[in-house]
Amino acid sequence: MDAVRVALLREVLAGTEWIQSTRRFAGSLRASVAAHDGGLLLVGSATYEPWHMAAHLDDEAAWSGLPELSPTLVRHRVPGDAPAHLSVGLGRLEAAGRGATLLVVTPEQPGAGLLERVHDARRNGATVLALDGGDRDLHSLAHDALAAADAGNDQGQDLGLDTLQHLVSAAAGENSLPAPLGDTPRRRFRDRLARLADQLMAPPPPRW
């Protein structure tokens, strides 16, 4: 995706439901982590680890001054030489309860084992959010969910999950404080879009 296309991304999507849907979902994420102190847990499927989402949320946490957006990446398999912040296994989900926010990000079916753990986390009081390819079982467990093939269907425009992650993470970190004098909504929009372009054009993040 070249810089010009990225810069026009939100303007192109302005005629669809994607902007509203991604901001709504981002609002659910931000409200959940802001209202509780149980932390944000991020998990994918057995074959998909959401490294990009982890890195972008970590960046948004730093840029927006919202440390609660910085996630803990939960992994299905933890290598023996993994650093401490990348050594959190699925057992962490068993401890997730009231106050915790669990964000499941995967383009594929999550699998019965993960669904069972998500179900237990929700039963224990965790808020469950899903950003995925549209798995019905996962969506039935989620307090809020957004699929890469949902919001644009009425206009025939689906988004890939990678693009969806960029839009959601960027919206989650949007600053709601009053704008400085002389700063117009159009200027703020262009600044935000330029930062999104930088994110999408950047090389893949390191193993976070």
Helices and strands as residue ranges (DSSP letters): H 3-7, H 9-13, H 18-35, E 40-43, H 51-64, G 67-69, E 72-74, G 84-86, H 91-94, E 101-106, H 112-123, E 127-132, H 136-141, E 144-147, G 153-155, H 161-172, H 185-201
